[in-house]
Amino acid sequence: MASFKEEVSEHISAVYQTAADEIKNWFSALREVWPLVFLLILSLSILVWYAKPAPPNKVLMATGTGGSYKVLGEKYKTYFEKKGIKLELVETHGSN
């Protein structure tokens, strides 16, 4: 019968060996898979780069035929023109 100290030493050694084997397995799997992971990340990056939609160059805004909404629309139109965006004001006739 082994002593308590020897049993603990054997268990610690077994845990260490198991952890070392698992780490080796992860690194060997990583060595085999890294090109695929790299290509996946690269292709997703390219897809996001080209697929992101550009903001619109033309915007429509509904305003009234007169009054404060029309004045506010005109202010927005000058602001948007400074930013290179065409704001088209569409006159409405209220809720009728």
N, CA, C and O atoms as CSV, one atom per row, in Angstrom:
chain,resi,resn,atom,element,x,y,z
A,1,MET,N,N,0.843,-1.172,0.000
A,1,MET,CA,C,0.000,0.000,0.000
A,1,MET,C,C,0.892,1.240,0.000
A,1,MET,O,O,1.820,1.361,0.800
A,2,ALA,N,N,0.582,2.169,-0.929
A,2,ALA,CA,C,1.410,3.360,-1.067
A,2,ALA,C,C,1.017,4.389,-0.020
A,2,ALA,O,O,-0.099,4.381,0.500
A,3,SER,N,N,1.926,5.244,0.266
A,3,SER,CA,C,1.645,6.282,1.262
A,3,SER,C,C,0.808,7.385,0.640
A,3,SER,O,O,0.703,7.502,-0.581
A,4,PHE,N,N,0.221,8.183,1.503
A,4,PHE,CA,C,-0.629,9.286,1.060
A,4,PHE,C,C,0.149,10.256,0.177
A,4,PHE,O,O,-0.378,10.746,-0.822
A,5,LYS,N,N,1.382,10.531,0.534
A,5,LYS,CA,C,2.218,11.461,-0.222
A,5,LYS,C,C,2.478,10.936,-1.630
A,5,LYS,O,O,2.474,11.710,-2.587
A,6,GLU,N,N,2.704,9.632,-1.767
A,6,GLU,CA,C,2.954,9.044,-3.085
A,6,GLU,C,C,1.689,9.076,-3.949
A,6,GLU,O,O,1.758,9.322,-5.153
A,7,GLU,N,N,0.539,8.825,-3.327
A,7,GLU,CA,C,-0.716,8.855,-4.080
A,7,GLU,C,C,-1.019,10.272,-4.597
A,7,GLU,O,O,-1.432,10.448,-5.743
A,8,VAL,N,N,-0.810,11.260,-3.747
A,8,VAL,CA,C,-1.030,12.646,-4.172
A,8,VAL,C,C,-0.064,13.004,-5.285
A,8,VAL,O,O,-0.448,13.663,-6.252
A,9,SER,N,N,1.170,12.582,-5.162
A,9,SER,CA,C,2.173,12.844,-6.191
A,9,SER,C,C,1.771,12.201,-7.514
A,9,SER,O,O,1.946,12.808,-8.570
A,10,GLU,N,N,1.233,10.975,-7.472
A,10,GLU,CA,C,0.794,10.291,-8.694
A,10,GLU,C,C,-0.397,11.016,-9.326
A,10,GLU,O,O,-0.460,11.163,-10.547
A,11,HIS,N,N,-1.330,11.462,-8.500
A,11,HIS,CA,C,-2.496,12.178,-9.028
A,11,HIS,C,C,-2.084,13.509,-9.664
A,11,HIS,O,O,-2.576,13.868,-10.734
A,12,ILE,N,N,-1.202,14.219,-9.017
A,12,ILE,CA,C,-0.727,15.486,-9.584
A,12,ILE,C,C,0.002,15.239,-10.898
A,12,ILE,O,O,-0.177,15.986,-11.860
A,13,SER,N,N,0.805,14.215,-10.940
A,13,SER,CA,C,1.519,13.871,-12.169
A,13,SER,C,C,0.536,13.504,-13.282
A,13,SER,O,O,0.729,13.893,-14.434
A,14,ALA,N,N,-0.520,12.757,-12.939
A,14,ALA,CA,C,-1.517,12.368,-13.942
A,14,ALA,C,C,-2.277,13.589,-14.459
A,14,ALA,O,O,-2.536,13.688,-15.659
A,15,VAL,N,N,-2.637,14.513,-13.578
A,15,VAL,CA,C,-3.336,15.728,-13.996
A,15,VAL,C,C,-2.438,16.567,-14.896
A,15,VAL,O,O,-2.890,17.089,-15.915
A,16,TYR,N,N,-1.176,16.696,-14.525
A,16,TYR,CA,C,-0.223,17.454,-15.332
A,16,TYR,C,C,-0.078,16.830,-16.721
A,16,TYR,O,O,-0.076,17.541,-17.726
A,17,GLN,N,N,0.043,15.514,-16.776
A,17,GLN,CA,C,0.216,14.824,-18.061
A,17,GLN,C,C,-1.024,14.989,-18.929
A,17,GLN,O,O,-0.917,15.207,-20.135
A,18,THR,N,N,-2.203,14.886,-18.317
A,18,THR,CA,C,-3.446,15.060,-19.060
A,18,THR,C,C,-3.545,16.482,-19.617
A,18,THR,O,O,-3.911,16.664,-20.778
A,19,ALA,N,N,-3.228,17.483,-18.809
A,19,ALA,CA,C,-3.268,18.867,-19.268
A,19,ALA,C,C,-2.264,19.101,-20.391
A,19,ALA,O,O,-2.569,19.783,-21.369
A,20,ALA,N,N,-1.072,18.538,-20.250
A,20,ALA,CA,C,-0.046,18.694,-21.287
A,20,ALA,C,C,-0.506,18.053,-22.592
A,20,ALA,O,O,-0.305,18.619,-23.667
A,21,ASP,N,N,-1.123,16.874,-22.504
A,21,ASP,CA,C,-1.625,16.207,-23.717
A,21,ASP,C,C,-2.728,17.027,-24.387
A,21,ASP,O,O,-2.767,17.137,-25.613
A,22,GLU,N,N,-3.617,17.598,-23.587
A,22,GLU,CA,C,-4.696,18.414,-24.149
A,22,GLU,C,C,-4.146,19.654,-24.846
A,22,GLU,O,O,-4.605,20.019,-25.929
A,23,ILE,N,N,-3.178,20.287,-24.233
A,23,ILE,CA,C,-2.572,21.477,-24.851
A,23,ILE,C,C,-1.889,21.106,-26.161
A,23,ILE,O,O,-1.990,21.840,-27.143
A,24,LYS,N,N,-1.196,19.974,-26.181
A,24,LYS,CA,C,-0.560,19.520,-27.429
A,24,LYS,C,C,-1.606,19.248,-28.499
A,24,LYS,O,O,-1.399,19.571,-29.669
A,25,ASN,N,N,-2.730,18.653,-28.104
A,25,ASN,CA,C,-3.790,18.373,-29.072
A,25,ASN,C,C,-4.369,19.668,-29.646
A,25,ASN,O,O,-4.631,19.749,-30.846
A,26,TRP,N,N,-4.569,20.683,-28.797
A,26,TRP,CA,C,-5.086,21.963,-29.270
A,26,TRP,C,C,-4.111,22.616,-30.241
A,26,TRP,O,O,-4.528,23.145,-31.272
A,27,PHE,N,N,-2.828,22.585,-29.928
A,27,PHE,CA,C,-1.849,23.198,-30.822
A,27,PHE,C,C,-1.741,22.453,-32.146
A,27,PHE,O,O,-1.576,23.074,-33.196
A,28,SER,N,N,-1.835,21.132,-32.102
A,28,SER,CA,C,-1.771,20.390,-33.364
A,28,SER,C,C,-3.018,20.654,-34.203
A,28,SER,O,O,-2.924,20.763,-35.426
A,29,ALA,N,N,-4.177,20.759,-33.570
A,29,ALA,CA,C,-5.397,21.098,-34.314
A,29,ALA,C,C,-5.303,22.506,-34.879
A,29,ALA,O,O,-5.729,22.756,-36.007
A,30,LEU,N,N,-4.750,23.419,-34.106
A,30,LEU,CA,C,-4.595,24.800,-34.574
A,30,LEU,C,C,-3.647,24.873,-35.766
A,30,LEU,O,O,-3.884,25.636,-36.702
A,31,ARG,N,N,-2.578,24.086,-35.736
A,31,ARG,CA,C,-1.650,24.071,-36.874
A,31,ARG,C,C,-2.322,23.575,-38.139
A,31,ARG,O,O,-1.966,24.013,-39.233
A,32,GLU,N,N,-3.281,22.674,-38.020
A,32,GLU,CA,C,-3.963,22.140,-39.194
A,32,GLU,C,C,-5.060,23.067,-39.700
A,32,GLU,O,O,-5.335,23.105,-40.899
A,33,VAL,N,N,-5.681,23.807,-38.804
A,33,VAL,CA,C,-6.868,24.571,-39.154
A,33,VAL,C,C,-6.582,26.049,-39.420
A,33,VAL,O,O,-7.413,26.714,-40.040
A,34,TRP,N,N,-5.449,26.588,-38.982
A,34,TRP,CA,C,-5.225,28.032,-39.068
A,34,TRP,C,C,-5.352,28.596,-40.475
A,34,TRP,O,O,-5.836,29.720,-40.609
A,35,PRO,N,N,-4.948,27.889,-41.545
A,35,PRO,CA,C,-5.148,28.489,-42.883
A,35,PRO,C,C,-6.633,28.695,-43.203
A,35,PRO,O,O,-7.011,29.693,-43.816
A,36,LEU,N,N,-7.462,27.743,-42.784
A,36,LEU,CA,C,-8.890,27.889,-43.043
A,36,LEU,C,C,-9.487,29.032,-42.229
A,36,LEU,O,O,-10.320,29.785,-42.734
A,37,VAL,N,N,-9.074,29.163,-40.997
A,37,VAL,CA,C,-9.558,30.256,-40.151
A,37,VAL,C,C,-9.106,31.597,-40.733
A,37,VAL,O,O,-9.880,32.554,-40.762
A,38,PHE,N,N,-7.869,31.668,-41.190
A,38,PHE,CA,C,-7.356,32.888,-41.798
A,38,PHE,C,C,-8.152,33.251,-43.051
A,38,PHE,O,O,-8.517,34.412,-43.233
A,39,LEU,N,N,-8.423,32.276,-43.911
A,39,LEU,CA,C,-9.198,32.540,-45.125
A,39,LEU,C,C,-10.627,32.961,-44.799
A,39,LEU,O,O,-11.192,33.822,-45.472
A,40,LEU,N,N,-11.203,32.361,-43.778
A,40,LEU,CA,C,-12.556,32.731,-43.373
A,40,LEU,C,C,-12.609,34.176,-42.881
A,40,LEU,O,O,-13.502,34.931,-43.266
A,41,ILE,N,N,-11.664,34.557,-42.040
A,41,ILE,CA,C,-11.625,35.932,-41.530
A,41,ILE,C,C,-11.355,36.918,-42.663
A,41,ILE,O,O,-11.963,37.987,-42.715
A,42,LEU,N,N,-10.452,36.564,-43.563
A,42,LEU,CA,C,-10.146,37.431,-44.699
A,42,LEU,C,C,-11.361,37.600,-45.606
A,42,LEU,O,O,-11.674,38.718,-46.016
A,43,SER,N,N,-12.038,36.517,-45.919
A,43,SER,CA,C,-13.205,36.610,-46.808
A,43,SER,C,C,-14.343,37.390,-46.154
A,43,SER,O,O,-15.034,38.151,-46.832
A,44,LEU,N,N,-14.549,37.212,-44.854
A,44,LEU,CA,C,-15.578,37.990,-44.168
A,44,LEU,C,C,-15.227,39.476,-44.137
A,44,LEU,O,O,-16.105,40.327,-44.280
A,45,SER,N,N,-13.955,39.784,-43.953
A,45,SER,CA,C,-13.528,41.186,-43.957
A,45,SER,C,C,-13.753,41.826,-45.324
A,45,SER,O,O,-14.232,42.956,-45.410
A,46,ILE,N,N,-13.415,41.120,-46.371
A,46,ILE,CA,C,-13.618,41.633,-47.730
A,46,ILE,C,C,-15.107,41.797,-48.009
A,46,ILE,O,O,-15.522,42.785,-48.616
A,47,LEU,N,N,-15.903,40.844,-47.573
A,47,LEU,CA,C,-17.348,40.923,-47.783
A,47,LEU,C,C,-17.942,42.134,-47.081
A,47,LEU,O,O,-18.757,42.849,-47.665
A,48,VAL,N,N,-17.549,42.371,-45.851
A,48,VAL,CA,C,-18.060,43.527,-45.114
A,48,VAL,C,C,-17.583,44.818,-45.769
A,48,VAL,O,O,-18.340,45.785,-45.851
A,49,TRP,N,N,-16.340,44.844,-46.235
A,49,TRP,CA,C,-15.788,46.044,-46.857
A,49,TRP,C,C,-16.568,46.436,-48.110
A,49,TRP,O,O,-16.880,47.611,-48.304
A,50,TYR,N,N,-16.886,45.452,-48.966
A,50,TYR,CA,C,-17.565,45.747,-50.210
A,50,TYR,C,C,-19.080,45.787,-50.084
A,50,TYR,O,O,-19.736,46.444,-50.892
A,51,ALA,N,N,-19.647,45.123,-49.122
A,51,ALA,CA,C,-21.097,45.006,-49.037
A,51,ALA,C,C,-21.750,46.094,-48.213
A,51,ALA,O,O,-22.970,46.252,-48.261
A,52,LYS,N,N,-20.965,46.854,-47.452
A,52,LYS,CA,C,-21.608,47.869,-46.624
A,52,LYS,C,C,-22.235,48.932,-47.523
A,52,LYS,O,O,-21.578,49.465,-48.417
A,53,PRO,N,N,-23.491,49.230,-47.284
A,53,PRO,CA,C,-24.178,50.170,-48.167
A,53,PRO,C,C,-23.728,51.611,-47.918
A,53,PRO,O,O,-23.460,52.014,-46.786
A,54,ALA,N,N,-23.657,52.352,-48.984
A,54,ALA,CA,C,-23.289,53.767,-48.878
A,54,ALA,C,C,-24.524,54.569,-48.478
A,54,ALA,O,O,-25.647,54.180,-48.798
A,55,PRO,N,N,-24.324,55.668,-47.791
A,55,PRO,CA,C,-25.481,56.499,-47.454
A,55,PRO,C,C,-26.081,57.109,-48.722
A,55,PRO,O,O,-25.384,57.274,-49.723
A,56,PRO,N,N,-27.356,57.438,-48.678
A,56,PRO,CA,C,-28.007,57.966,-49.892
A,56,PRO,C,C,-27.497,59.372,-50.240
A,56,PRO,O,O,-27.100,60.142,-49.365
A,57,ASN,N,N,-27.521,59.680,-51.539
A,57,ASN,CA,C,-27.124,61.010,-52.015
A,57,ASN,C,C,-28.320,61.939,-52.120
A,57,ASN,O,O,-28.159,63.154,-52.232
A,58,LYS,N,N,-29.524,61.370,-52.086
A,58,LYS,CA,C,-30.740,62.152,-52.236
A,58,LYS,C,C,-31.703,61.743,-51.126
A,58,LYS,O,O,-31.930,60.558,-50.882
A,59,VAL,N,N,-32.271,62.763,-50.451
A,59,VAL,CA,C,-33.199,62.529,-49.349
A,59,VAL,C,C,-34.455,63.339,-49.591
A,59,VAL,O,O,-34.385,64.490,-50.024
A,60,LEU,N,N,-35.609,62.740,-49.312
A,60,LEU,CA,C,-36.880,63.448,-49.425
A,60,LEU,C,C,-37.361,63.826,-48.032
A,60,LEU,O,O,-37.227,63.055,-47.082
A,61,MET,N,N,-37.935,65.053,-47.925
A,61,MET,CA,C,-38.484,65.495,-46.645
A,61,MET,C,C,-39.833,66.152,-46.896
A,61,MET,O,O,-39.954,67.043,-47.737
A,62,ALA,N,N,-40.832,65.708,-46.169
A,62,ALA,CA,C,-42.175,66.268,-46.329
A,62,ALA,C,C,-42.291,67.536,-45.486
A,62,ALA,O,O,-41.982,67.536,-44.294
A,63,THR,N,N,-42.741,68.615,-46.127
A,63,THR,CA,C,-42.968,69.884,-45.426
A,63,THR,C,C,-44.342,70.411,-45.806
A,63,THR,O,O,-44.974,69.923,-46.743
A,64,GLY,N,N,-44.775,71.371,-45.095
A,64,GLY,CA,C,-46.041,72.018,-45.429
A,64,GLY,C,C,-45.839,73.029,-46.539
A,64,GLY,O,O,-44.726,73.235,-47.023
A,65,THR,N,N,-46.957,73.669,-46.941
A,65,THR,CA,C,-46.865,74.675,-48.007
A,65,THR,C,C,-46.337,75.997,-47.476
A,65,THR,O,O,-45.933,76.851,-48.265
A,66,GLY,N,N,-46.328,76.187,-46.188
A,66,GLY,CA,C,-45.813,77.406,-45.584
A,66,GLY,C,C,-45.652,77.190,-44.088
A,66,GLY,O,O,-45.925,76.103,-43.578
A,67,GLY,N,N,-45.221,78.199,-43.404
A,67,GLY,CA,C,-45.116,78.111,-41.961
A,67,GLY,C,C,-43.758,77.611,-41.495
A,67,GLY,O,O,-42.784,77.597,-42.248
A,68,SER,N,N,-43.724,77.199,-40.230
A,68,SER,CA,C,-42.451,76.838,-39.599
A,68,SER,C,C,-41.838,75.563,-40.179
A,68,SER,O,O,-40.615,75.426,-40.226
A,69,TYR,N,N,-42.684,74.634,-40.619
A,69,TYR,CA,C,-42.132,73.406,-41.201
A,69,TYR,C,C,-41.402,73.680,-42.513
A,69,TYR,O,O,-40.374,73.069,-42.804
A,70,LYS,N,N,-41.938,74.588,-43.283
A,70,LYS,CA,C,-41.295,74.971,-44.547
A,70,LYS,C,C,-39.957,75.659,-44.265
A,70,LYS,O,O,-38.964,75.379,-44.937
A,71,VAL,N,N,-39.925,76.567,-43.264
A,71,VAL,CA,C,-38.692,77.268,-42.909
A,71,VAL,C,C,-37.648,76.282,-42.398
A,71,VAL,O,O,-36.477,76.357,-42.769
A,72,LEU,N,N,-38.080,75.361,-41.548
A,72,LEU,CA,C,-37.162,74.339,-41.037
A,72,LEU,C,C,-36.631,73.455,-42.162
A,72,LEU,O,O,-35.457,73.087,-42.167
A,73,GLY,N,N,-37.495,73.116,-43.112
A,73,GLY,CA,C,-37.069,72.329,-44.266
A,73,GLY,C,C,-36.018,73.041,-45.090
A,73,GLY,O,O,-35.066,72.419,-45.561
A,74,GLU,N,N,-36.183,74.339,-45.266
A,74,GLU,CA,C,-35.196,75.124,-46.023
A,74,GLU,C,C,-33.859,75.181,-45.296
A,74,GLU,O,O,-32.804,75.131,-45.929
A,75,LYS,N,N,-33.898,75.285,-43.969
A,75,LYS,CA,C,-32.653,75.271,-43.192
A,75,LYS,C,C,-31.936,73.928,-43.335
A,75,LYS,O,O,-30.718,73.868,-43.502
A,76,TYR,N,N,-32.723,72.858,-43.266
A,76,TYR,CA,C,-32.133,71.534,-43.454
A,76,TYR,C,C,-31.552,71.379,-44.861
A,76,TYR,O,O,-30.507,70.755,-45.048
A,77,LYS,N,N,-32.238,71.950,-45.834
A,77,LYS,CA,C,-31.765,71.838,-47.223
A,77,LYS,C,C,-30.396,72.483,-47.379
A,77,LYS,O,O,-29.519,71.905,-48.020
A,78,THR,N,N,-30.190,73.674,-46.806
A,78,THR,CA,C,-28.876,74.319,-46.901
A,78,THR,C,C,-27.814,73.523,-46.130
A,78,THR,O,O,-26.670,73.409,-46.570
A,79,TYR,N,N,-28.204,72.981,-44.986
A,79,TYR,CA,C,-27.244,72.179,-44.211
A,79,TYR,C,C,-26.830,70.932,-44.986
A,79,TYR,O,O,-25.645,70.603,-45.051
A,80,PHE,N,N,-27.803,70.241,-45.571
A,80,PHE,CA,C,-27.497,69.021,-46.320
A,80,PHE,C,C,-26.670,69.326,-47.564
A,80,PHE,O,O,-25.807,68.530,-47.934
A,81,GLU,N,N,-26.913,70.450,-48.210
A,81,GLU,CA,C,-26.135,70.811,-49.404
A,81,GLU,C,C,-24.670,71.024,-49.056
A,81,GLU,O,O,-23.794,70.704,-49.860
A,82,LYS,N,N,-24.387,71.561,-47.865
A,82,LYS,CA,C,-23.002,71.720,-47.433
A,82,LYS,C,C,-22.307,70.383,-47.266
A,82,LYS,O,O,-21.089,70.282,-47.418
A,83,LYS,N,N,-23.083,69.359,-46.951
A,83,LYS,CA,C,-22.534,68.009,-46.751
A,83,LYS,C,C,-22.517,67.190,-48.039
A,83,LYS,O,O,-22.058,66.048,-48.041
A,84,GLY,N,N,-23.018,67.770,-49.140
A,84,GLY,CA,C,-22.989,67.077,-50.423
A,84,GLY,C,C,-24.177,66.158,-50.647
A,84,GLY,O,O,-24.107,65.244,-51.468
A,85,ILE,N,N,-25.270,66.390,-49.925
A,85,ILE,CA,C,-26.464,65.552,-50.059
A,85,ILE,C,C,-27.602,66.437,-50.544
A,85,ILE,O,O,-27.825,67.528,-50.019
A,86,LYS,N,N,-28.319,65.955,-51.551
A,86,LYS,CA,C,-29.436,66.723,-52.097
A,86,LYS,C,C,-30.695,66.407,-51.283
A,86,LYS,O,O,-31.124,65.257,-51.198
A,87,LEU,N,N,-31.266,67.442,-50.694
A,87,LEU,CA,C,-32.510,67.310,-49.930
A,87,LEU,C,C,-33.643,67.879,-50.758
A,87,LEU,O,O,-33.648,69.064,-51.090
A,88,GLU,N,N,-34.591,67.041,-51.087
A,88,GLU,CA,C,-35.734,67.482,-51.876
A,88,GLU,C,C,-36.926,67.645,-50.942
A,88,GLU,O,O,-37.317,66.710,-50.244
A,89,LEU,N,N,-37.496,68.842,-50.939
A,89,LEU,CA,C,-38.636,69.126,-50.065
A,89,LEU,C,C,-39.923,68.821,-50.839
A,89,LEU,O,O,-40.130,69.311,-51.949
A,90,VAL,N,N,-40.770,68.011,-50.231
A,90,VAL,CA,C,-42.037,67.629,-50.829
A,90,VAL,C,C,-43.133,68.335,-50.039
A,90,VAL,O,O,-43.299,68.092,-48.844
A,91,GLU,N,N,-43.877,69.206,-50.709
A,91,GLU,CA,C,-44.918,69.951,-50.024
A,91,GLU,C,C,-46.161,69.080,-49.834
A,91,GLU,O,O,-46.628,68.415,-50.758
A,92,THR,N,N,-46.675,69.108,-48.612
A,92,THR,CA,C,-47.903,68.391,-48.302
A,92,THR,C,C,-48.993,69.399,-47.992
A,92,THR,O,O,-48.710,70.574,-47.759
A,93,HIS,N,N,-50.212,68.954,-47.989
A,93,HIS,CA,C,-51.333,69.835,-47.711
A,93,HIS,C,C,-51.993,69.458,-46.388
A,93,HIS,O,O,-53.218,69.473,-46.263
A,94,GLY,N,N,-51.172,69.125,-45.416
A,94,GLY,CA,C,-51.683,68.807,-44.086
A,94,GLY,C,C,-52.300,67.424,-44.038
A,94,GLY,O,O,-51.947,66.549,-44.829
A,95,SER,N,N,-53.219,67.230,-43.114
A,95,SER,CA,C,-53.798,65.909,-42.910
A,95,SER,C,C,-55.071,65.700,-43.733
A,95,SER,O,O,-55.772,64.708,-43.533
A,96,ASN,N,N,-55.373,66.593,-44.630
A,96,ASN,CA,C,-56.598,66.458,-45.450
A,96,ASN,C,C,-56.461,65.361,-46.450
A,96,ASN,O,O,-57.388,65.108,-47.220
